[in-house]
Amino acid sequence: MDELTVMTMTGEYQHTLDAKGRLFIPARLRADLGSVFYVTLSMDKCLSAYSADSWKCFSDKVNAMPYVQQRKMRPLFAYAAKCELDSQGRILLPQNLRDFAGLTKNVTVVGCNNHAEFWDSDEWAAASAVEITPDNIAAVMKELDF
C-alpha cells in the first residue's frame, strides 16, 4: 500500500457466528479489507483484522526491529490467521482466535480507522459504555488538537 492510499474503516455492525465459526464481514468493510486479509490478537479482548497491504506494512516494521523486540511480537504472528472471504462474504475464524476474544455467538464488527475489530457483543457494549461519554470524547478531541 502506498502512502497516498487512504483507508478509513468506520461503522458498527451486528452479526452472528454460525455453528462452524464463520463470520459475515459487512460489505463496507470488505471494500477496505479486500478478499484476503489477516486477523490477529488485539490489546483489548477482541480481534483485529488488517488488509493484506496493512499487514505487509506491519510485518515490514517488525522486520526492521532488533531481534529482541521482534520476539515480543511473536503472539501476534503465532495467532494470526490469513482469512479469505467465501462467496457469501464470510470468513472462518479459527477456534484459538474465537477463544481469545470470547466470541461464541453475537459479534459486533467495528470499523476502527485502518483496521476492523471483532468483539463479543456484550464486551463491546461494556467497552463502548465507558468510551462513549461526553468527557471522554472531549478528551480525545483535545488530544488531537481538534
Rosetta constraint file for C-alpha pairs under 8 A:
AtomPair CA 1 CA 5 HARMONIC 6.45 0.50
AtomPair CA 1 CA 53 HARMONIC 5.10 0.50
AtomPair CA 1 CA 54 HARMONIC 7.02 0.50
AtomPair CA 1 CA 57 HARMONIC 7.68 0.50
AtomPair CA 7 CA 32 HARMONIC 6.44 0.50
AtomPair CA 7 CA 113 HARMONIC 6.96 0.50
AtomPair CA 7 CA 114 HARMONIC 5.85 0.50
AtomPair CA 8 CA 32 HARMONIC 7.75 0.50
AtomPair CA 8 CA 111 HARMONIC 7.87 0.50
AtomPair CA 8 CA 112 HARMONIC 7.53 0.50
AtomPair CA 8 CA 113 HARMONIC 4.46 0.50
AtomPair CA 8 CA 114 HARMONIC 5.65 0.50
AtomPair CA 8 CA 115 HARMONIC 7.98 0.50
AtomPair CA 9 CA 28 HARMONIC 7.92 0.50
AtomPair CA 9 CA 29 HARMONIC 6.20 0.50
AtomPair CA 9 CA 32 HARMONIC 6.98 0.50
AtomPair CA 9 CA 111 HARMONIC 4.43 0.50
AtomPair CA 9 CA 112 HARMONIC 5.58 0.50
AtomPair CA 9 CA 113 HARMONIC 4.63 0.50
AtomPair CA 9 CA 114 HARMONIC 6.11 0.50
AtomPair CA 9 CA 115 HARMONIC 6.41 0.50
AtomPair CA 9 CA 116 HARMONIC 6.69 0.50
AtomPair CA 10 CA 29 HARMONIC 7.76 0.50
AtomPair CA 10 CA 110 HARMONIC 6.85 0.50
AtomPair CA 10 CA 111 HARMONIC 3.91 0.50
AtomPair CA 10 CA 112 HARMONIC 5.86 0.50
AtomPair CA 10 CA 113 HARMONIC 6.28 0.50
AtomPair CA 11 CA 110 HARMONIC 5.79 0.50
AtomPair CA 11 CA 111 HARMONIC 5.11 0.50
AtomPair CA 11 CA 112 HARMONIC 8.00 0.50
AtomPair CA 12 CA 108 HARMONIC 6.69 0.50
AtomPair CA 12 CA 109 HARMONIC 5.76 0.50
AtomPair CA 12 CA 110 HARMONIC 4.58 0.50
AtomPair CA 12 CA 111 HARMONIC 6.46 0.50
AtomPair CA 13 CA 26 HARMONIC 7.23 0.50
AtomPair CA 13 CA 108 HARMONIC 5.57 0.50
AtomPair CA 13 CA 109 HARMONIC 5.04 0.50
AtomPair CA 13 CA 110 HARMONIC 6.42 0.50
AtomPair CA 14 CA 106 HARMONIC 7.30 0.50
AtomPair CA 14 CA 107 HARMONIC 6.05 0.50
AtomPair CA 14 CA 108 HARMONIC 4.72 0.50
AtomPair CA 14 CA 109 HARMONIC 6.38 0.50
AtomPair CA 14 CA 121 HARMONIC 7.73 0.50
AtomPair CA 15 CA 23 HARMONIC 7.25 0.50
AtomPair CA 15 CA 24 HARMONIC 6.72 0.50
AtomPair CA 15 CA 106 HARMONIC 6.08 0.50
AtomPair CA 15 CA 107 HARMONIC 5.26 0.50
AtomPair CA 15 CA 108 HARMONIC 6.20 0.50
AtomPair CA 15 CA 109 HARMONIC 7.34 0.50
AtomPair CA 16 CA 23 HARMONIC 6.65 0.50
AtomPair CA 16 CA 24 HARMONIC 7.68 0.50
AtomPair CA 16 CA 105 HARMONIC 5.31 0.50
AtomPair CA 16 CA 106 HARMONIC 4.66 0.50
AtomPair CA 16 CA 107 HARMONIC 5.58 0.50
AtomPair CA 17 CA 21 HARMONIC 5.49 0.50
AtomPair CA 17 CA 22 HARMONIC 5.48 0.50
AtomPair CA 17 CA 23 HARMONIC 5.06 0.50
AtomPair CA 17 CA 24 HARMONIC 7.76 0.50
AtomPair CA 17 CA 103 HARMONIC 7.88 0.50
AtomPair CA 17 CA 104 HARMONIC 6.81 0.50
AtomPair CA 17 CA 105 HARMONIC 4.95 0.50
AtomPair CA 17 CA 106 HARMONIC 6.52 0.50
AtomPair CA 17 CA 107 HARMONIC 6.88 0.50
AtomPair CA 18 CA 22 HARMONIC 5.44 0.50
AtomPair CA 18 CA 23 HARMONIC 6.90 0.50
AtomPair CA 18 CA 105 HARMONIC 7.26 0.50
AtomPair CA 20 CA 92 HARMONIC 7.58 0.50
AtomPair CA 21 CA 92 HARMONIC 5.73 0.50
AtomPair CA 21 CA 93 HARMONIC 5.70 0.50
AtomPair CA 21 CA 94 HARMONIC 7.25 0.50
AtomPair CA 21 CA 95 HARMONIC 7.47 0.50
AtomPair CA 22 CA 90 HARMONIC 6.00 0.50
AtomPair CA 22 CA 91 HARMONIC 5.32 0.50
AtomPair CA 22 CA 92 HARMONIC 4.29 0.50
AtomPair CA 22 CA 93 HARMONIC 6.01 0.50
AtomPair CA 23 CA 90 HARMONIC 5.13 0.50
AtomPair CA 23 CA 91 HARMONIC 5.41 0.50
AtomPair CA 23 CA 92 HARMONIC 6.44 0.50
AtomPair CA 23 CA 93 HARMONIC 7.12 0.50
AtomPair CA 24 CA 88 HARMONIC 7.72 0.50
AtomPair CA 24 CA 89 HARMONIC 5.68 0.50
AtomPair CA 24 CA 90 HARMONIC 4.13 0.50
AtomPair CA 24 CA 91 HARMONIC 6.58 0.50
AtomPair CA 25 CA 29 HARMONIC 6.79 0.50
AtomPair CA 25 CA 30 HARMONIC 6.32 0.50
AtomPair CA 25 CA 89 HARMONIC 5.84 0.50
AtomPair CA 25 CA 90 HARMONIC 5.73 0.50
AtomPair CA 25 CA 91 HARMONIC 7.33 0.50
AtomPair CA 25 CA 109 HARMONIC 7.75 0.50
AtomPair CA 26 CA 30 HARMONIC 6.20 0.50
AtomPair CA 26 CA 89 HARMONIC 7.61 0.50
AtomPair CA 27 CA 31 HARMONIC 6.36 0.50
AtomPair CA 27 CA 89 HARMONIC 7.68 0.50
AtomPair CA 28 CA 32 HARMONIC 7.40 0.50
AtomPair CA 29 CA 33 HARMONIC 6.06 0.50
AtomPair CA 29 CA 111 HARMONIC 7.11 0.50
AtomPair CA 29 CA 116 HARMONIC 7.52 0.50
AtomPair CA 30 CA 34 HARMONIC 5.46 0.50
AtomPair CA 30 CA 35 HARMONIC 6.92 0.50
AtomPair CA 30 CA 89 HARMONIC 7.97 0.50
AtomPair CA 32 CA 51 HARMONIC 6.93 0.50
AtomPair CA 33 CA 37 HARMONIC 6.06 0.50
AtomPair CA 33 CA 49 HARMONIC 7.71 0.50
AtomPair CA 33 CA 50 HARMONIC 6.36 0.50
AtomPair CA 33 CA 51 HARMONIC 4.30 0.50
AtomPair CA 33 CA 52 HARMONIC 7.43 0.50
AtomPair CA 33 CA 115 HARMONIC 7.77 0.50
AtomPair CA 34 CA 51 HARMONIC 6.14 0.50
AtomPair CA 34 CA 52 HARMONIC 7.49 0.50
AtomPair CA 35 CA 84 HARMONIC 5.75 0.50
AtomPair CA 35 CA 85 HARMONIC 5.35 0.50
AtomPair CA 36 CA 51 HARMONIC 7.19 0.50
AtomPair CA 36 CA 52 HARMONIC 6.63 0.50
AtomPair CA 36 CA 82 HARMONIC 6.87 0.50
AtomPair CA 36 CA 83 HARMONIC 5.59 0.50
AtomPair CA 36 CA 84 HARMONIC 4.48 0.50
AtomPair CA 36 CA 85 HARMONIC 6.52 0.50
AtomPair CA 37 CA 49 HARMONIC 6.87 0.50
AtomPair CA 37 CA 50 HARMONIC 5.79 0.50
AtomPair CA 37 CA 51 HARMONIC 4.64 0.50
AtomPair CA 37 CA 52 HARMONIC 5.01 0.50
AtomPair CA 37 CA 55 HARMONIC 7.87 0.50
AtomPair CA 37 CA 82 HARMONIC 5.78 0.50
AtomPair CA 37 CA 83 HARMONIC 5.38 0.50
AtomPair CA 37 CA 84 HARMONIC 6.65 0.50
AtomPair CA 38 CA 49 HARMONIC 5.48 0.50
AtomPair CA 38 CA 50 HARMONIC 5.21 0.50
AtomPair CA 38 CA 51 HARMONIC 6.38 0.50
AtomPair CA 38 CA 52 HARMONIC 6.61 0.50
AtomPair CA 38 CA 55 HARMONIC 6.79 0.50
AtomPair CA 38 CA 80 HARMONIC 6.45 0.50
AtomPair CA 38 CA 81 HARMONIC 5.55 0.50
AtomPair CA 38 CA 82 HARMONIC 4.62 0.50
AtomPair CA 38 CA 83 HARMONIC 5.82 0.50
AtomPair CA 39 CA 47 HARMONIC 6.56 0.50
AtomPair CA 39 CA 48 HARMONIC 5.52 0.50
AtomPair CA 39 CA 49 HARMONIC 4.27 0.50
AtomPair CA 39 CA 50 HARMONIC 6.41 0.50
AtomPair CA 39 CA 80 HARMONIC 5.49 0.50
AtomPair CA 39 CA 81 HARMONIC 5.27 0.50
AtomPair CA 39 CA 82 HARMONIC 6.62 0.50
AtomPair CA 39 CA 83 HARMONIC 6.99 0.50
AtomPair CA 40 CA 47 HARMONIC 5.70 0.50
AtomPair CA 40 CA 48 HARMONIC 5.47 0.50
AtomPair CA 40 CA 49 HARMONIC 6.56 0.50
AtomPair CA 40 CA 76 HARMONIC 5.90 0.50
AtomPair CA 40 CA 77 HARMONIC 7.38 0.50
AtomPair CA 40 CA 79 HARMONIC 5.80 0.50
AtomPair CA 40 CA 80 HARMONIC 4.27 0.50
AtomPair CA 40 CA 81 HARMONIC 6.43 0.50
AtomPair CA 40 CA 97 HARMONIC 7.18 0.50
AtomPair CA 41 CA 46 HARMONIC 6.91 0.50
AtomPair CA 41 CA 47 HARMONIC 4.99 0.50
AtomPair CA 41 CA 48 HARMONIC 6.10 0.50
AtomPair CA 41 CA 75 HARMONIC 7.72 0.50
AtomPair CA 41 CA 76 HARMONIC 5.86 0.50
AtomPair CA 41 CA 79 HARMONIC 6.77 0.50
AtomPair CA 41 CA 80 HARMONIC 7.20 0.50
AtomPair CA 41 CA 97 HARMONIC 7.16 0.50
AtomPair CA 41 CA 100 HARMONIC 7.54 0.50
AtomPair CA 42 CA 46 HARMONIC 5.81 0.50
AtomPair CA 42 CA 47 HARMONIC 5.26 0.50
AtomPair CA 42 CA 48 HARMONIC 5.65 0.50
AtomPair CA 45 CA 100 HARMONIC 7.06 0.50
AtomPair CA 45 CA 101 HARMONIC 4.98 0.50
AtomPair CA 45 CA 102 HARMONIC 7.55 0.50
AtomPair CA 45 CA 119 HARMONIC 7.32 0.50
AtomPair CA 45 CA 123 HARMONIC 7.78 0.50
AtomPair CA 46 CA 100 HARMONIC 7.45 0.50
AtomPair CA 46 CA 101 HARMONIC 4.54 0.50
AtomPair CA 46 CA 102 HARMONIC 7.77 0.50
AtomPair CA 46 CA 117 HARMONIC 6.49 0.50
AtomPair CA 46 CA 118 HARMONIC 5.58 0.50
AtomPair CA 46 CA 119 HARMONIC 4.85 0.50
AtomPair CA 46 CA 120 HARMONIC 7.27 0.50
AtomPair CA 47 CA 97 HARMONIC 7.27 0.50
AtomPair CA 47 CA 101 HARMONIC 6.28 0.50
AtomPair CA 47 CA 117 HARMONIC 5.42 0.50
AtomPair CA 47 CA 118 HARMONIC 5.06 0.50
AtomPair CA 47 CA 119 HARMONIC 6.81 0.50
AtomPair CA 48 CA 115 HARMONIC 6.56 0.50
AtomPair CA 48 CA 116 HARMONIC 5.73 0.50
AtomPair CA 48 CA 117 HARMONIC 4.57 0.50
AtomPair CA 48 CA 118 HARMONIC 6.52 0.50
AtomPair CA 49 CA 115 HARMONIC 5.56 0.50
AtomPair CA 49 CA 116 HARMONIC 5.06 0.50
AtomPair CA 49 CA 117 HARMONIC 6.12 0.50
AtomPair CA 49 CA 118 HARMONIC 7.86 0.50
AtomPair CA 50 CA 54 HARMONIC 5.71 0.50
AtomPair CA 50 CA 55 HARMONIC 5.71 0.50
AtomPair CA 50 CA 114 HARMONIC 7.43 0.50
AtomPair CA 50 CA 115 HARMONIC 5.12 0.50
AtomPair CA 50 CA 116 HARMONIC 6.89 0.50
AtomPair CA 51 CA 55 HARMONIC 6.06 0.50
AtomPair CA 51 CA 115 HARMONIC 7.41 0.50
AtomPair CA 52 CA 56 HARMONIC 6.15 0.50
AtomPair CA 53 CA 57 HARMONIC 6.31 0.50
AtomPair CA 54 CA 58 HARMONIC 6.20 0.50
AtomPair CA 54 CA 114 HARMONIC 7.75 0.50
AtomPair CA 55 CA 59 HARMONIC 6.01 0.50
AtomPair CA 56 CA 60 HARMONIC 5.99 0.50
AtomPair CA 57 CA 61 HARMONIC 6.32 0.50
AtomPair CA 58 CA 62 HARMONIC 6.37 0.50
AtomPair CA 59 CA 63 HARMONIC 6.14 0.50
AtomPair CA 60 CA 64 HARMONIC 6.33 0.50
AtomPair CA 61 CA 65 HARMONIC 6.74 0.50
AtomPair CA 62 CA 70 HARMONIC 5.90 0.50
AtomPair CA 62 CA 73 HARMONIC 7.58 0.50
AtomPair CA 63 CA 70 HARMONIC 7.13 0.50
AtomPair CA 65 CA 69 HARMONIC 6.04 0.50
AtomPair CA 65 CA 70 HARMONIC 5.94 0.50
AtomPair CA 66 CA 70 HARMONIC 6.29 0.50
AtomPair CA 67 CA 71 HARMONIC 6.30 0.50
AtomPair CA 68 CA 72 HARMONIC 7.21 0.50
AtomPair CA 69 CA 73 HARMONIC 7.23 0.50
AtomPair CA 70 CA 74 HARMONIC 7.03 0.50
AtomPair CA 73 CA 77 HARMONIC 6.86 0.50
AtomPair CA 74 CA 78 HARMONIC 5.93 0.50
AtomPair CA 75 CA 79 HARMONIC 5.92 0.50
AtomPair CA 76 CA 80 HARMONIC 5.95 0.50
AtomPair CA 79 CA 96 HARMONIC 7.47 0.50
AtomPair CA 79 CA 97 HARMONIC 6.90 0.50
AtomPair CA 81 CA 93 HARMONIC 7.81 0.50
AtomPair CA 81 CA 94 HARMONIC 7.38 0.50
AtomPair CA 83 CA 91 HARMONIC 6.00 0.50
AtomPair CA 83 CA 92 HARMONIC 6.88 0.50
AtomPair CA 83 CA 93 HARMONIC 7.66 0.50
AtomPair CA 84 CA 91 HARMONIC 5.96 0.50
AtomPair CA 84 CA 92 HARMONIC 7.93 0.50
AtomPair CA 85 CA 89 HARMONIC 5.29 0.50
AtomPair CA 85 CA 90 HARMONIC 5.22 0.50
AtomPair CA 85 CA 91 HARMONIC 5.09 0.50
AtomPair CA 86 CA 90 HARMONIC 5.41 0.50
AtomPair CA 86 CA 91 HARMONIC 6.44 0.50
AtomPair CA 93 CA 97 HARMONIC 6.66 0.50
AtomPair CA 93 CA 98 HARMONIC 6.57 0.50
AtomPair CA 94 CA 98 HARMONIC 6.45 0.50
AtomPair CA 95 CA 99 HARMONIC 6.03 0.50
AtomPair CA 96 CA 100 HARMONIC 6.25 0.50
AtomPair CA 97 CA 101 HARMONIC 6.42 0.50
AtomPair CA 98 CA 102 HARMONIC 5.77 0.50
AtomPair CA 98 CA 103 HARMONIC 4.82 0.50
AtomPair CA 98 CA 104 HARMONIC 7.07 0.50
AtomPair CA 99 CA 103 HARMONIC 6.39 0.50
AtomPair CA 101 CA 119 HARMONIC 6.76 0.50
AtomPair CA 101 CA 120 HARMONIC 6.91 0.50
AtomPair CA 102 CA 120 HARMONIC 6.20 0.50
AtomPair CA 103 CA 107 HARMONIC 6.70 0.50
AtomPair CA 103 CA 119 HARMONIC 7.00 0.50
AtomPair CA 103 CA 120 HARMONIC 5.13 0.50
AtomPair CA 104 CA 120 HARMONIC 7.42 0.50
AtomPair CA 105 CA 120 HARMONIC 7.69 0.50
AtomPair CA 106 CA 120 HARMONIC 6.07 0.50
AtomPair CA 106 CA 121 HARMONIC 5.51 0.50
AtomPair CA 107 CA 118 HARMONIC 6.48 0.50
AtomPair CA 107 CA 119 HARMONIC 5.50 0.50
AtomPair CA 107 CA 120 HARMONIC 4.75 0.50
AtomPair CA 107 CA 121 HARMONIC 4.96 0.50
AtomPair CA 108 CA 118 HARMONIC 5.91 0.50
AtomPair CA 108 CA 119 HARMONIC 5.13 0.50
AtomPair CA 108 CA 120 HARMONIC 6.19 0.50
AtomPair CA 108 CA 121 HARMONIC 5.04 0.50
AtomPair CA 108 CA 124 HARMONIC 6.89 0.50
AtomPair CA 109 CA 116 HARMONIC 6.91 0.50
AtomPair CA 109 CA 117 HARMONIC 5.73 0.50
AtomPair CA 109 CA 118 HARMONIC 4.75 0.50
AtomPair CA 109 CA 119 HARMONIC 6.39 0.50
AtomPair CA 110 CA 116 HARMONIC 5.56 0.50
AtomPair CA 110 CA 117 HARMONIC 5.08 0.50
AtomPair CA 110 CA 118 HARMONIC 6.49 0.50
AtomPair CA 110 CA 119 HARMONIC 7.79 0.50
AtomPair CA 111 CA 115 HARMONIC 6.48 0.50
AtomPair CA 111 CA 116 HARMONIC 4.56 0.50
AtomPair CA 111 CA 117 HARMONIC 6.48 0.50
AtomPair CA 112 CA 116 HARMONIC 5.27 0.50
AtomPair CA 112 CA 117 HARMONIC 6.78 0.50
AtomPair CA 119 CA 123 HARMONIC 6.53 0.50
AtomPair CA 119 CA 124 HARMONIC 5.71 0.50
AtomPair CA 120 CA 124 HARMONIC 6.18 0.50
AtomPair CA 121 CA 125 HARMONIC 6.17 0.50
AtomPair CA 122 CA 126 HARMONIC 6.37 0.50
AtomPair CA 123 CA 127 HARMONIC 6.17 0.50
AtomPair CA 124 CA 128 HARMONIC 5.87 0.50
AtomPair CA 125 CA 129 HARMONIC 6.03 0.50
AtomPair CA 126 CA 130 HARMONIC 6.71 0.50
AtomPair CA 127 CA 131 HARMONIC 6.30 0.50
AtomPair CA 128 CA 132 HARMONIC 5.50 0.50
AtomPair CA 129 CA 133 HARMONIC 7.31 0.50
AtomPair CA 131 CA 136 HARMONIC 6.16 0.50
AtomPair CA 131 CA 137 HARMONIC 7.59 0.50
AtomPair CA 132 CA 136 HARMONIC 6.63 0.50
AtomPair CA 132 CA 137 HARMONIC 6.66 0.50
AtomPair CA 133 CA 137 HARMONIC 6.13 0.50
AtomPair CA 134 CA 138 HARMONIC 6.02 0.50
AtomPair CA 135 CA 139 HARMONIC 6.17 0.50
AtomPair CA 136 CA 140 HARMONIC 6.22 0.50
AtomPair CA 137 CA 141 HARMONIC 6.17 0.50
AtomPair CA 138 CA 142 HARMONIC 6.10 0.50
AtomPair CA 139 CA 143 HARMONIC 6.15 0.50
AtomPair CA 140 CA 144 HARMONIC 6.37 0.50
AtomPair CA 141 CA 145 HARMONIC 6.23 0.50
AtomPair CA 141 CA 146 HARMONIC 5.18 0.50
AtomPair CA 142 CA 146 HARMONIC 5.96 0.50
